[in-house]
Amino acid sequence: MNKIPKIDSIEELARFWDTHDIVDFEEDLEEVEEPIFERNTESVMRIRLPAEQAEALKRLAMSRGVDEADIVEEWVREKLRAS
């Protein structure tokens, strides 16, 4: 009977299943009682900034080598912890 290979990348896994049928691997399968994947509990929010503030945020992010969203997220966390 065929065995499902251990694959390191999602691309390799996709190529494998593009050329194979799951019914050939029924002996390797097991029933799952609990969900393996949990839903992401994060929310995405948009904010409006005047162009001057947005530019200042971009410059700050570039100087730190991070994304603007990372800085805003850090600031929000700090403010919420302090409140």
C-alpha positions as CSV (number, residue, x, y, z in Angstrom):
1,M,0.0,0.0,0.0
2,N,1.2,3.5,-0.7
3,K,2.4,5.8,2.1
4,I,1.9,9.6,2.3
5,P,5.3,11.1,2.1
6,K,6.7,13.6,4.7
7,I,6.8,16.9,2.7
8,D,8.4,20.1,3.9
9,S,6.7,22.7,1.7
10,I,3.2,23.5,0.7
11,E,4.3,23.6,-2.9
12,E,5.7,20.1,-2.8
13,L,2.5,18.9,-1.1
14,A,0.3,20.5,-3.7
15,R,2.3,18.9,-6.5
16,F,2.0,15.5,-4.8
17,W,-1.8,15.7,-4.4
18,D,-2.1,17.0,-8.0
19,T,-0.8,13.6,-9.2
20,H,-2.2,11.3,-6.5
21,D,-5.6,10.2,-5.3
22,I,-6.4,10.2,-1.5
23,V,-8.3,6.9,-1.8
24,D,-4.9,5.2,-2.5
25,F,-3.8,6.2,1.0
26,E,-6.8,5.3,3.1
27,E,-4.7,3.1,5.4
28,D,-2.6,6.2,6.3
29,L,-5.6,8.3,7.2
30,E,-7.0,8.7,10.7
31,E,-10.2,10.3,11.9
32,V,-9.8,13.7,13.6
33,E,-11.9,14.3,16.7
34,E,-10.9,17.9,17.3
35,P,-10.2,20.7,14.8
36,I,-6.5,20.9,14.0
37,F,-6.6,24.4,12.6
38,E,-8.0,27.2,14.8
39,R,-9.4,30.4,13.3
40,N,-7.3,33.5,13.5
41,T,-8.6,35.7,16.3
42,E,-6.9,38.9,15.0
43,S,-8.8,41.8,13.4
44,V,-7.6,44.1,10.7
45,M,-8.4,47.8,11.1
46,R,-7.8,50.8,8.8
47,I,-6.9,54.2,10.1
48,R,-6.9,57.5,8.3
49,L,-3.9,59.8,8.8
50,P,-3.1,63.2,7.3
51,A,-0.5,62.8,4.5
52,E,2.1,64.5,6.7
53,Q,1.6,62.1,9.5
54,A,1.6,59.1,7.2
55,E,4.9,60.2,5.7
56,A,6.4,60.7,9.2
57,L,5.2,57.2,10.1
58,K,6.8,55.7,6.9
59,R,10.1,57.5,7.6
60,L,10.1,56.2,11.2
61,A,9.3,52.6,10.0
62,M,12.1,52.8,7.4
63,S,14.6,54.0,10.0
64,R,13.7,51.0,12.2
65,G,13.6,48.6,9.4
66,V,10.0,47.5,10.1
67,D,6.6,47.9,8.5
68,E,4.4,50.9,9.4
69,A,1.7,48.5,10.7
70,D,4.2,47.0,13.2
71,I,4.9,50.4,14.7
72,V,1.2,51.3,15.0
73,E,0.5,47.9,16.5
74,E,3.2,48.4,19.1
75,W,1.9,51.9,20.0
76,V,-1.7,50.5,20.4
77,R,-0.5,47.7,22.6
78,E,1.5,50.2,24.8
79,K,-1.5,52.5,25.1
80,L,-3.9,49.7,26.0
81,R,-1.5,48.3,28.6
82,A,-1.1,51.7,30.2
83,S,-4.9,52.3,30.4
